[in-house]
Amino acid sequence: MRIYRRFVEIVQLLGGGGFFYAPSEADFLNPDSRPLIDKYARGRAGVSAEERVRLFKLAWNATGSSFAQRMQQYVTYYSGDPIRLSAAYYVGYDKDPLFDIVERALGQRDGTDMSVSPDDPGVPSQRRKPRDPQAISAQYPTSSQVRPRTEH
């Protein structure tokens, strides 16, 4: 999801205002405007105006059209609720090595234990371990959880 959103953002930044001035097919067929389009809408050397406009229209279809917006919604929600997925990732992530680094940094100062517990200044506080790191449902109120259907 994050990669796709970043892809869309990059294409939109690169496209800039080019999405909005792209001439239509009727403009290309108009003998009065075609020479001006060929002169002012062309790309770098070897890239015709028609080729450049096609590229911008493709980029717009992939990032800004109604199809692109539906695609972004699909990518965002295909795997489930992004908030719960982030919470599940956090709960399931092995944080012990990170906590160990912090505890080492706080636990010793010139060979003397440092107090890290606000309740009992002489005793370092214990890290709370999750009951079941795989149980994301334990992190949410019971009222928000899906209840199994019962057949009547």
Backbone as JSON, one array per atom type, in Angstrom:
{
  "sequence": "MRIYRRFVEIVQLLGGGGFFYAPSEADFLNPDSRPLIDKYARGRAGVSAEERVRLFKLAWNATGSSFAQRMQQYVTYYSGDPIRLSAAYYVGYDKDPLFDIVERALGQRDGTDMSVSPDDPGVPSQRRKPRDPQAISAQYPTSSQVRPRTEH",
  "N": [[0.83, -1.19, 0.0], [1.88, 1.28, 0.87], [4.0, 1.54, -0.89], [2.71, 1.68, -3.37], [1.25, 4.07, -3.07], [3.39, 5.83, -2.86], [4.51, 5.49, -5.38], [2.48, 6.62, -6.99], [2.58, 9.26, -6.05], [5.2, 10.02, -6.84], [5.03, 9.83, -9.67], [3.08, 11.78, -10.13], [4.42, 14.07, -9.2], [6.57, 14.16, -11.0], [5.17, 14.48, -13.37], [3.88, 16.92, -13.01], [2.57, 19.99, -14.14], [2.12, 19.07, -16.66], [0.06, 17.31, -17.01], [-2.18, 18.81, -17.38], [-2.15, 20.44, -19.61], [-2.18, 18.92, -21.85], [-2.85, 18.35, -25.22], [-5.84, 17.43, -27.02], [-7.04, 14.68, -29.1], [-8.47, 15.82, -31.17], [-7.26, 18.32, -31.32], [-4.77, 17.59, -32.33], [-5.56, 16.77, -34.86], [-6.38, 19.1, -36.04], [-5.46, 21.25, -38.56], [-4.49, 23.85, -38.21], [-3.63, 24.09, -35.55], [-1.88, 21.98, -35.22], [0.91, 22.34, -36.13], [1.82, 24.12, -34.15], [1.49, 22.62, -31.83], [3.27, 20.53, -32.38], [5.6, 21.99, -32.25], [5.71, 23.2, -29.64], [4.9, 21.32, -27.73], [6.48, 19.16, -27.84], [8.83, 16.63, -26.74], [12.04, 15.83, -25.32], [14.95, 15.7, -27.5], [14.15, 13.75, -30.27], [11.74, 12.83, -29.29], [8.52, 13.01, -30.11], [5.75, 15.39, -30.12], [3.32, 14.07, -30.06], [4.03, 11.57, -29.01], [4.93, 12.34, -26.47], [2.59, 13.45, -25.37], [0.99, 11.17, -25.31], [2.38, 9.69, -23.37], [2.02, 11.34, -21.1], [-0.76, 11.15, -20.88], [-1.06, 8.43, -20.35], [0.28, 8.32, -17.86], [-1.45, 9.96, -16.41], [-3.81, 8.42, -16.5], [-2.96, 6.3, -14.91], [-2.54, 7.49, -12.44], [-4.27, 9.67, -11.8], [-6.88, 9.55, -12.82], [-10.38, 8.48, -12.65], [-10.34, 5.72, -12.66], [-7.75, 5.28, -11.63], [-8.1, 6.27, -9.05], [-9.94, 4.42, -8.01], [-8.3, 2.19, -8.12], [-6.35, 2.89, -6.27], [-7.87, 2.89, -3.91], [-8.53, 0.19, -3.85], [-5.97, -1.01, -3.58], [-5.26, 0.06, -1.12], [-7.14, -1.01, 0.71], [-7.29, -3.73, 0.2], [-5.87, -5.73, 1.63], [-7.01, -5.51, 4.08], [-8.11, -3.61, 6.98], [-6.14, -0.78, 7.22], [-5.28, 0.43, 9.63], [-5.59, -1.52, 11.62], [-3.88, -3.42, 10.52], [-1.41, -2.12, 10.74], [-1.28, -1.96, 13.52], [-1.21, -4.69, 14.12], [1.21, -5.36, 12.98], [2.92, -3.9, 14.62], [2.4, -5.09, 17.16], [3.19, -7.72, 16.67], [5.86, -7.47, 16.08], [9.25, -8.13, 16.88], [10.39, -6.62, 19.53], [12.27, -6.87, 21.49], [15.19, -6.79, 21.03], [15.49, -4.03, 20.59], [14.51, -2.89, 22.97], [16.43, -3.95, 24.68], [18.72, -2.54, 23.91], [18.01, 0.05, 24.74], [17.65, -0.41, 27.49], [20.26, -1.14, 28.2], [21.5, 1.27, 27.7], [20.28, 2.9, 29.62], [20.54, 1.46, 31.94], [23.07, 1.3, 33.21], [25.45, 3.43, 34.71], [28.48, 4.61, 34.98], [29.06, 2.18, 36.27], [27.04, 2.03, 38.17], [23.74, 1.15, 38.98], [20.99, 2.67, 37.37], [18.04, 4.34, 38.32], [14.98, 3.56, 36.86], [12.35, 3.42, 37.34], [9.45, 5.17, 38.06], [7.77, 4.72, 40.2], [9.12, 3.27, 42.19], [12.01, 4.35, 43.03], [14.43, 2.99, 43.46], [14.37, 0.62, 42.09], [14.7, -0.87, 38.97], [12.25, -0.56, 36.39], [10.11, -3.15, 35.14], [9.79, -4.51, 31.9], [6.77, -4.67, 30.15], [5.41, -7.55, 28.84], [3.65, -8.63, 25.94], [0.6, -10.54, 26.1], [-0.06, -12.46, 24.12], [1.67, -12.29, 21.3], [0.63, -12.7, 18.76], [-2.03, -12.27, 18.93], [-3.89, -10.0, 17.87], [-6.43, -9.11, 18.35], [-6.64, -8.84, 21.07], [-5.77, -6.34, 21.58], [-7.72, -4.5, 21.15], [-10.87, -2.96, 22.12], [-13.46, -5.07, 23.38], [-16.03, -4.51, 22.44], [-15.62, -3.6, 19.84], [-15.02, -5.76, 18.33], [-15.47, -8.41, 15.95], [-18.27, -10.45, 16.1], [-19.0, -13.92, 16.19], [-21.35, -15.4, 13.95], [-24.53, -16.63, 14.87], [-26.58, -19.29, 14.17], [-30.09, -19.39, 13.82]],
  "CA": [[0.0, 0.0, 0.0], [2.74, 2.47, 0.95], [4.8, 1.61, -2.12], [1.84, 2.15, -4.44], [0.99, 5.5, -2.86], [4.62, 6.56, -3.18], [4.6, 5.45, -6.84], [1.54, 7.62, -7.51], [3.11, 10.58, -5.71], [6.36, 10.3, -7.69], [4.57, 10.08, -11.05], [2.4, 13.08, -10.15], [5.44, 15.11, -9.08], [7.31, 14.24, -12.26], [4.27, 14.98, -14.41], [3.61, 18.33, -12.74], [1.48, 20.61, -14.89], [1.98, 18.44, -17.96], [-1.21, 16.59, -17.08], [-3.31, 19.71, -17.61], [-2.12, 21.15, -20.89], [-2.08, 17.94, -22.94], [-3.87, 18.54, -26.26], [-6.7, 16.28, -27.33], [-6.88, 14.13, -30.46], [-9.02, 16.83, -32.1], [-6.23, 19.35, -31.48], [-3.75, 17.05, -33.23], [-6.13, 16.69, -36.21], [-6.62, 20.45, -36.54], [-4.27, 21.66, -39.32], [-3.99, 25.14, -37.74], [-2.96, 23.95, -34.26], [-0.89, 20.89, -35.21], [2.31, 22.81, -36.14], [2.15, 24.72, -32.85], [1.61, 21.5, -30.88], [4.53, 19.86, -32.68], [6.72, 22.84, -31.86], [5.76, 23.55, -28.22], [4.56, 20.22, -26.83], [7.39, 18.02, -28.04], [9.7, 16.3, -25.62], [13.46, 15.97, -25.61], [15.29, 15.35, -28.89], [13.71, 12.42, -30.69], [10.42, 12.51, -28.74], [7.53, 13.89, -30.75], [4.68, 15.9, -29.26], [2.31, 13.02, -29.94], [4.56, 10.57, -28.09], [4.96, 12.95, -25.14], [1.21, 13.55, -24.89], [0.55, 9.79, -24.97], [3.02, 9.34, -22.09], [1.33, 12.07, -20.04], [-2.11, 10.59, -20.72], [-0.9, 7.15, -19.66], [0.59, 8.63, -16.47], [-2.68, 10.46, -15.78], [-4.71, 7.28, -16.3], [-2.45, 5.46, -13.83], [-2.42, 8.17, -11.16], [-5.23, 10.72, -11.49], [-8.23, 9.33, -13.35], [-11.29, 7.76, -11.74], [-9.8, 4.35, -12.58], [-6.6, 5.31, -10.72], [-8.6, 6.44, -7.69], [-10.48, 3.12, -7.59], [-7.15, 1.32, -7.92], [-5.72, 3.26, -5.01], [-8.74, 2.38, -2.85], [-8.37, -1.26, -3.85], [-4.65, -1.33, -3.02], [-5.24, 0.46, 0.28], [-7.99, -1.83, 1.57], [-7.32, -5.14, -0.23], [-5.37, -6.62, 2.68], [-7.76, -5.29, 5.32], [-8.06, -2.28, 7.58], [-4.74, -0.4, 7.38], [-4.97, 0.74, 11.03], [-5.39, -2.8, 12.32], [-2.67, -4.06, 9.98], [-0.27, -1.46, 11.38], [-1.26, -2.4, 14.92], [-0.77, -6.09, 14.14], [2.64, -5.35, 12.69], [3.59, -3.42, 15.83], [2.28, -6.08, 18.23], [3.93, -8.92, 16.31], [7.27, -7.17, 15.83], [10.13, -8.48, 17.99], [10.96, -5.38, 20.03], [13.25, -7.15, 22.54], [16.53, -6.23, 20.79], [15.44, -2.57, 20.74], [14.41, -2.61, 24.4], [17.72, -4.28, 25.28], [19.63, -1.42, 23.66], [17.6, 1.15, 25.61], [17.95, -0.79, 28.86], [21.71, -1.05, 28.39], [21.85, 2.68, 27.76], [19.77, 3.48, 30.86], [20.76, 0.59, 33.1], [24.37, 1.46, 33.85], [26.15, 4.71, 34.59], [29.69, 4.5, 35.78], [28.99, 0.98, 37.09], [25.96, 2.13, 39.14], [22.41, 1.01, 38.4], [20.2, 3.89, 37.36], [16.63, 4.12, 38.56], [14.13, 3.84, 35.71], [10.97, 3.24, 37.76], [8.98, 6.35, 38.8], [7.07, 4.28, 41.41], [10.09, 2.82, 43.18], [13.23, 4.84, 42.42], [15.58, 2.11, 43.6], [14.18, -0.62, 41.34], [14.4, -0.66, 37.54], [10.92, -1.07, 36.02], [10.1, -4.31, 34.26], [9.11, -4.32, 30.64], [5.55, -5.46, 30.05], [5.38, -8.42, 27.66], [2.27, -8.9, 25.5], [0.14, -11.89, 26.43], [0.14, -13.29, 22.92], [1.98, -11.32, 20.25], [-0.14, -12.96, 17.55], [-3.44, -11.97, 19.18], [-4.17, -8.58, 17.67], [-7.75, -8.79, 18.9], [-6.49, -8.48, 22.48], [-5.36, -4.94, 21.66], [-8.87, -3.65, 20.87], [-12.0, -3.2, 23.03], [-14.33, -6.18, 23.0], [-17.19, -4.0, 21.7], [-15.29, -3.34, 18.44], [-14.62, -6.99, 17.67], [-16.48, -9.13, 15.21], [-18.84, -11.57, 16.83], [-19.39, -15.0, 15.28], [-22.79, -15.5, 13.7], [-25.2, -17.8, 15.42], [-27.73, -19.67, 13.35], [-31.33, -19.56, 14.6]],
  "C": [[0.88, 1.26, 0.0], [3.55, 2.64, -0.33], [3.95, 2.15, -3.26], [1.55, 3.64, -4.3], [2.21, 6.33, -3.2], [4.82, 6.6, -4.69], [3.71, 6.53, -7.45], [2.08, 9.02, -7.25], [4.29, 10.95, -6.61], [5.94, 10.62, -9.12], [3.89, 11.44, -11.13], [3.39, 14.23, -10.02], [6.22, 15.28, -10.37], [6.45, 14.83, -13.37], [3.96, 16.46, -14.26], [2.4, 18.85, -13.5], [1.27, 19.99, -16.25], [0.68, 17.68, -18.12], [-2.33, 17.51, -17.58], [-3.27, 20.44, -18.94], [-2.06, 20.2, -22.08], [-3.2, 18.15, -23.96], [-4.65, 17.25, -26.53], [-6.4, 15.77, -28.74], [-7.39, 15.12, -31.5], [-8.01, 17.95, -32.33], [-5.14, 18.87, -32.45], [-4.25, 17.0, -34.68], [-6.39, 18.05, -36.84], [-5.35, 20.95, -37.26], [-3.7, 23.01, -38.86], [-3.18, 24.98, -36.44], [-1.85, 22.89, -34.26], [0.56, 21.39, -35.28], [2.75, 23.42, -34.81], [2.33, 23.63, -31.78], [2.95, 20.79, -31.1], [5.73, 20.67, -32.21], [6.84, 22.98, -30.34], [5.47, 22.39, -27.25], [5.48, 19.01, -27.01], [8.24, 17.8, -26.8], [11.16, 16.55, -25.97], [13.72, 15.55, -27.05], [14.88, 13.91, -29.19], [12.35, 12.0, -30.15], [9.42, 13.52, -29.29], [6.49, 14.35, -29.73], [3.64, 14.82, -29.03], [2.76, 11.95, -28.94], [4.55, 11.09, -26.64], [3.55, 13.04, -24.56], [0.67, 12.18, -24.52], [1.11, 9.37, -23.61], [2.32, 10.06, -20.93], [-0.08, 11.52, -19.81], [-2.07, 9.24, -20.03], [-0.62, 7.39, -18.17], [-0.65, 9.14, -15.73], [-3.66, 9.32, -15.52], [-4.27, 6.41, -15.14], [-2.48, 6.14, -12.47], [-3.54, 9.15, -10.82], [-6.65, 10.49, -11.95], [-9.11, 8.62, -12.32], [-10.85, 6.3, -11.6], [-8.66, 4.29, -11.57], [-7.06, 5.47, -9.27], [-9.22, 5.15, -7.16], [-9.35, 2.15, -7.3], [-6.47, 1.62, -6.59], [-6.56, 2.78, -3.82], [-8.58, 0.86, -2.73], [-7.06, -1.65, -3.18], [-4.62, -1.02, -1.53], [-5.99, -0.53, 1.16], [-8.03, -3.31, 1.21], [-6.92, -6.08, 0.89], [-6.11, -6.45, 3.99], [-7.59, -3.86, 5.79], [-6.61, -1.87, 7.84], [-4.35, -0.08, 8.83], [-4.72, -0.56, 11.8], [-4.16, -3.54, 11.8], [-1.42, -3.44, 10.6], [-0.15, -1.88, 12.83], [-0.78, -3.84, 15.03], [0.72, -6.19, 13.88], [3.41, -4.93, 13.94], [3.57, -4.49, 16.92], [3.14, -7.31, 17.92], [5.43, -8.71, 16.12], [8.1, -7.5, 17.07], [10.88, -7.22, 18.43], [12.06, -5.61, 21.07], [14.64, -6.61, 22.24], [16.57, -4.71, 20.96], [15.35, -2.17, 22.21], [15.73, -2.91, 25.1], [18.72, -3.15, 25.1], [19.3, -0.25, 24.6], [17.93, 0.82, 27.06], [19.45, -0.74, 29.15], [22.12, 0.41, 28.52], [21.4, 3.31, 29.08], [20.2, 2.72, 32.11], [22.07, 0.79, 33.83], [24.88, 2.87, 33.64], [27.32, 4.67, 35.55], [29.63, 3.3, 36.73], [27.87, 0.98, 38.1], [24.63, 1.98, 38.42], [21.67, 2.33, 38.47], [18.74, 3.53, 37.58], [15.84, 4.46, 37.29], [12.66, 3.66, 36.06], [10.51, 4.48, 38.53], [8.29, 5.96, 40.11], [8.03, 3.92, 42.53], [11.48, 3.18, 42.65], [14.43, 3.91, 42.53], [15.51, 0.86, 42.75], [13.91, -0.3, 39.88], [13.03, -1.26, 37.2], [11.06, -2.24, 35.06], [9.32, -3.99, 33.0], [7.89, -5.23, 30.6], [5.58, -6.26, 28.76], [3.92, -8.62, 27.24], [1.89, -10.34, 25.82], [0.39, -12.84, 25.27], [0.41, -12.35, 21.77], [1.2, -11.53, 18.97], [-1.6, -12.54, 17.7], [-3.69, -10.47, 19.07], [-5.5, -8.19, 18.29], [-7.65, -8.39, 20.36], [-6.16, -7.0, 22.64], [-6.54, -3.99, 21.47], [-10.0, -3.95, 21.86], [-12.9, -4.31, 22.49], [-15.5, -5.7, 22.15], [-16.9, -3.77, 20.22], [-14.97, -4.61, 17.66], [-15.79, -7.69, 17.0], [-16.96, -10.3, 16.03], [-19.24, -12.67, 15.84], [-20.91, -15.05, 15.14], [-23.33, -16.76, 14.36], [-26.44, -18.07, 14.58], [-28.93, -19.9, 14.25], [-32.1, -20.71, 14.06]]
}
